[in-house]
Amino acid sequence: MMTYGEYPKEAATTDSDVESPTVRNVSDDYFVLDAVTHAFNVERDNFSDIEGAAAMAEMAANFASGAAAPAYQIDKDKWLRNWSVDELANILFRESRTDVAAYHPLPIYSFKDGLSSLEKSLEALQKYPTRFIGGYACIDPMRGKEALVELERQVELYAPYGGPLGLKMYPASWHDGNIGHWKMNDPKIAYPVLEKAAELGIGHVAVHKSIPIEPIEFGDTFNPADLEGAAVHFPEINFEIVHGGVAFVEETSMLLARFPNVHVNMENLNMVVARRPRVFAEILLGLMHDGGMPVMKKLFWGTGTTQYHPRPCVEAMASFEFPEELLERYGLYMPIQQITQDDKQGLFADNYARLHGLDLDAIKAGIKDDEFSDVVELDAPWSNARDLTVAAV
């Protein structure tokens, strides 16, 4: 019997051909900005809600251990650790063709530090300023005025780095032993936070959707349809649906078609393109079904590293094409064309940079002579994780 979130190993049929790091890969043709990365702390002494945290840690560990190619798998027991910023940086920039990344701290307080701490985000920006282009603030809106004060504090902490890239929130809440949930169209819980974010100059709000976390009753909290109210009432804010398309594809497609300020962070879809490219094609086409090709510019790449190794995902996305027969089934009002190299460069970096007003030329110049610029041959997967013995690729 599979445990919560576990992949059946016998079903892994894609990504089995792992190239030597000395072989040029099609991913070399792209500049890759990973829009969501984490250095998780999934050690048991970081659990505050033992049952809930344990279930979520196991689910994430199953992601990492469930890579299709054995070279990218990591033993679950070894993955359940307090990942360091240094490990994250080396996995991204020495073991994959990722060029730069954004850091997402998390407000999942079934873990004492939220699972991915704010302190690690600030450490990443301080240690690797050319590679981590920014980090997000993160709060629990159900904490009311306390959350607003905390948001002000975090904006001050990010001030030396140009302010936060945005605000990250979860529709679930853990506080004083209670578990609650809220929606993005709630005038009493969500709107005061969005008003404060706008007041503080935060123009981007990323909210976790589509993937329920922990085996408890949340109702339809993870359905992104509640972004309708937020998008209407706060047109000055861009909303990023994190994990958009993993579930609720039809609802997400309609939101993308209707609202210019709704976008999708593709975190977890990276695993799908690596493991099941045809399923990924159906999801991506489903997201574009209502809005057509313009929706392609509203999607951007994210891997959630360290929850999965980034390299097979980047390589799978770089070589991805739509199966031609699927193109005839999607595009409700207008045809959808085959994905191009320009489209993929948009997904990998350009769309996110345009949305956040980032100067990609300056970013590229900044990494030319940094500590990772000497990388020619990629290190073996997970080889930069401490205390691990890995097989060479």
N, C-alpha and C positions, 0 to 999 in steps of 0.2 A: 504493500500500500504506500502511495506517495504521501509525504507530509505536506504541510501547508505551502503552496507555491512551488512545489518541486517539479522539475522537468523529468519526464521519463527518458532515461539515457538512450533506450533503443530507438527513440524517435529522432535522434539527432542525425540528420542526413546532409546538412549543408555546412559550408565552411571547413570541410575536411581536408582541403588541399591548402596547406600552409606553405607559403613561399619562403625561400631563404631570404634573410634580411639583406643580402647582397644583391638580390634581383630587384631591378627597378619595378615599381608597382604603379598602377594607374593612379593611385592616390597621390603620387608625387605631383600630379598636374594641378592640384587644388591647394588653396590656402584654407586651413581648417580652424575655425573658431568654435570651440565646444562651449555652448551656452549654459551648461549646468554640470558642475563637478562638485564632489563632496569628499572629504576625508572623514569617513564615518567612525564613530566610537561605538562598537557593538559588543564591548566586553560586558560581562554580566554585572560588574560592580558599577556600571553606568545606568543600569535599569532602575527606574523609579516605580513603574507599574510592571511588576515582574512578568505576569502572564501576557500582557499586551506587547511589551517590548520584546519578550522572547519570541513571540509569533512573528513580529515584524522582522527581527534579526534573522530568523530562520528563512523567511521568504526572500530577503535580500541575498542571503548566503546561497540559496538555491539558484538565484539568477547567476551569481558568479561561478558557481560550480557546474552550471548547466550549459556552458558554452558547447557548441556542436563539435568543434575540433579539440581533441585532447590537450593540445599545446596551450590552449587558452583557459582550460579548466583549472580551478584551484580548490583544494580540499576545503569543505565547509568549516571544519574545526579550525583550520589555519586562517581562514578568511575572517572568522569572528574575533576581531582584534580592534585595538584602538589605532586606526590608520593615521599616519603622520602626514603633515603637509609635504615633507620631503619625499615620502613614498609616492604620494599623489602626483607631484610634479614630475618625478622621474618616470612613472608609468605613462603619463600623458606624453611627455616630450622626448623621452629616450626609447620608449618601447612602442610608440605609435607615431603616425604622421600628423598628429595634432600639433598645431602651431601655437595657439594661445587659447585661453579659457577664462570663463567667468566662474566665480565661486558662489555656491548657494549654502549658507548656513540654514538650519532648519529649526522650526519651533515645535518639534514633536516631543512633548514633555512627558511621554512615557519613558523617555530617557532623560537623565539628569541634565545633560548639556544640550538637549534638543536633538540629539543624534549626530548632527554636524554643526559644531559650535561656531558662534560669532568670532571667538578668539582665533580659531583656525583660519577663518576668512581674512582677518586682519593680518595674521602671520603670513599667509600666502602673498598678500599684496606687498608686505614689507620685504619678504625674502626674495620674491621673484617678480619684481614690478614690471618687467618687460613681458612676462608670460601670462600672469594673471591680470587681466585688463580691468578687473573690478569685482566687487562683491555686492551682494544684496543685504538689505536689512531684513529682519524676520521678527514677527510678533504674533501673539495669540489675541485676536480681537475680542474674545470673550472675557478678557481680563479688564475691559472697560478703560477707565482713565489711566490705570496702571500701564496699559498697552500704549497709550498715546505718549505718556512720559518716556517709556522705554524707546519708542520710535524716535523721539527727539534726541535721546542719548546716543542712539546708534548713528543717527545722521552726523552728530558731532564727532563720533569716533571715525567715521569714514571721511570726514572733511579733508584730512591731509592727502587723500587719494582721489580727490575730486567729487566726493559724495558717493552715496550708494548708486549702483546701476539701477536698482529698483527695490521693491518690497516683495518678499516672499511670504505667503500665508498658506495655511492648511485649513480645510473646513471642519477639522476635528480639533477638540480642545481637551487638554488634561490639566486639571488645576485642583489642588487641595483634595486629592483623592477622587475627584469626580471626572467623568468623561462626558463631554457635550459635543454639540455640532451646531453649525450656523450656515447661513447662505449669503451669497454675494449681493442679493437684492434685499437684504434686511436693513431697513432704515435705522434701527436702533443699534445694531451691532456692526455691520459692515460700513455703512455710510459715514459715521464719525471718523473711522480710520481712513477712509478714502479722502475725506475732507482734509484731515490732518496731513496726509501724504501730499496732497496737492499744495497745501499751504507751505510745506517744507521743500517744495520743488521736486518732489518725486513724481516722475511722469510715467512710470512703468510699474505695474503690479502683476506679479506672477502668482497664480493660485493652482495648487495641486488639485487635479480632477481625474476622473476616469478609473483610478485604481483605489479601491477601498483599502484602508490600512487597518490591520488587526481584525480578528474574527469577532466583531461585535456589531450590533444593529445601528446603522447610520441612515437608514432610509434612502432617500434619493439625494443625499448631501453631495455625492461625488458626481452627480449629473451636472454638466456645465451649463445647462439651460438657464440657471440663475444669473449668469453673467449678463443676460439681456438687460436687467434692471440697472446694473452697474454701468454698462456701456452707454445706456441712454442718459443716465443722470450725471455721468462724469466723462463727457466726450473728450476732455483734455488729457485723460489718462489712457495709455495703451495697456490692454489686458493680455497677459500671456497665459494660455491654458497649458499647464504643464502636464504632459502625458496625453495631450489631445489626440484622439483617434484610437487609443488602446481600447476604449469602449465609447458608446454614445456617438458613433460616427455620424449618423444622420443629424443629430442635434448640433454637433460641432460644425458640420458642413453648412448648416443654415446660419449659424452665428457668423462664420467666416464670410459668407456671401452678403449678409445684411449689414454688418457693422465694420466700418473702416478701422476701428480701434481694437479689434479682437484678432489675436494671433495665436499660433500654436508653437510651443516648444516641444520638439519631437523626442524628448527623453523617453526611453523604453521602446520606442519604435526602432531605435538603433539595434536593439536585440532582435527585433523581428526581421529587419532587412538582412541581418547576419545569419539568422537561422532559417527563416522562411520568406525568401524574397517575393514569392508570388502572393503570399498573404499580405506582405508589406505593400505590394502594388495595389491590391484591392483596397487596403486602408487609405493609401494616399489618393487614389482615384475617388474613393468615397468622400474624402474631405474636399475634393475639388468638384464634386458632382453638381452642386448648386451654383457655385461661383465661377467655375471654369478655370482657365489658365491663370487669371490674375491672382487666384488663391495661392499659387506656387510662391509668390513673393511675400506671403504672410506666414510662411513656415520656416523654422530654423532648427539647426542641428543641436542636439544635446545628448550626452551619453550617460550622465549620472555616475561616471567613474568616481568611486571605486566599486560600484555594484556590478560591474561587468568590464571585461578588458576592452579598451577602446579600439585597439588595432583592427580586429576582424570587422568591426562595425564600419569604420572609416573606409576600409578597403571594399567592403560589400556595397556601400553607398556610392563609392567612386565608379564602380563598374556596373551599377544598376541600370536597367532599362525596363520599361513597361512591356509585358507580353502584348503583342500587337492585337490579339483577339480580345483582350480586356478593354482596349481603347474604344471598341465599338459599343461597349455596354455602359459606359459612363459619359457624363456630360449632358445634364438634363436639358440645358438650354443652348449650349454651344459645344462644339467639339473640343476634345482634349488631345493635344499633340504629344508625340513622343518626347520624353525628357531629354534635354540637351546638356552639353557641358556647362553652358552659361546658367541653366536652371540649377544644376548641382552646385555650382560655385555660389549661387544665391543661397541655397539651403545651407551650405557649409559655413558661410561667413557674411556674404554681402547683405542678405536680408536683415540679419541681426544688427550689423553695423549701421545700416541705413536707419533702422528703427531707433537706435540709441544715439545716433549722431556721432559715431566713432569714425576716426580718420584711419582707414586701413593702411594707407601708404605710410603714415607715421608709425603705426604699430609694426608694420613689416620692417621698417628701418630700425626700429628699436631692438628687434631680436637678431639683427645681422651679426652682432659680435658679443652676444651674451653667453652664459655658461652652457647653453644647449646648442649653440650654433655649430659646434664641432661634430654633431651627430651626422654620420653618413650611413653606417650600418646600424640597424635597430637592435637594441638589446632584446634578449629572449623575454617572452611574456612573463610577468610577475617576478622577474629576476631582481628587480630593485626593491621588492618587499623584503623586509628584514626576516631573518631566521627561516627562509624558505629555500628548499632545494628544487630547482626546476630543470626540466629537460630542454635542451637546445632546440631551436626551431630549425 
